[in-house]
Amino acid sequence: MIGAGLGGMLQKITPSEPALQAVHANESLQLPRNQMDALRAFEENALLNEIFGHRFVRLYCANKRFEAAECTGANWTLEHLLTRA
């Protein structure tokens, strides 16, 4: 959210109508339906690549894809997240 706000300020974008109204009026504004689609959209977003840096975006997405593929299920959650909290 910080990156999007910074991008809007850098590009001097005027805020539009409230988001909920804009989404209902424009199908292209729909959010990704799953994590893989969200990661793909993040990787392909030129503004976010500029703000965060291409290397960060690439490494972040690779890490999230690894987590999605390898780190699933209740046992992993208990062993990895709760024991390290």
N, C-alpha and C positions, 0 to 999 in steps of 0.2 A: 504494500500500500504506500509505503514511503517512496519507493521507486516510481510508482505511477504518479504520485503527487508531484515529485520533483520533475518528472518528465513533462507534466502539464504546465508547470511553472516555466521550465526552460523553453518550451514551445509556445508559451503565452496563449494557451488554450482557454477559451472562455467556458465556464461550466455550462452544461446543457440542462435540459429539463430533468426532473427527478428520474433516477435510474429505473425505477419500477415501470414508469410510463414509457420510457425509452425502450426497454426490453420488450414490452408487449407490442410496441409499434415496429420493431425492427428485429427480424429473426436472426440476423448476423451478430447480434449482441448477446446471444445465449451463452451461458457459461458451459465449459466442458462437462461432459456427463460422467467422466471417470478420471482417475489419476493419470493414466497414460495419455489421454487426450489433453489434460492440463499441462503435463510436462512437454508435450509436443508444441503446444501453443506458446509456452514460456520460451522454449528454445528458438522458435521461429520469430519471436517478437524483436524487431530491430531496436526499438527504443530501450527495452529492458536489457538487451545485450550491450547496448552502449552504456547504460547506467551502471549495471553490475559487472560488466566485463564479460567477454565471450568465454574466457577460461572458467570463471566462477559458474556461469550458467551451465556450461558443459559438465563440470564436475558435480554440481548440485543435482542435475538431472540423472547422471550416471549413478550417484549414490541412492537417489529415490527409486530408480529402476531396480537396483540391487535389493533394496529393502522390500520392494513389492514382490520380487521373485523368490528371495531366499528367507526373508524374515517374516513369516506369517504364522498364524495360529496362536492359540492361548498359551501353549508352553513357551514359545519364543517370547511372547509378551511378558510372561511372569519371570522367566529367567533373565532376560536382557533388560527390560525396563524397570520392573519393580524392585529387583535386587540391587539395582544401581541408583535408585532414587535416594 
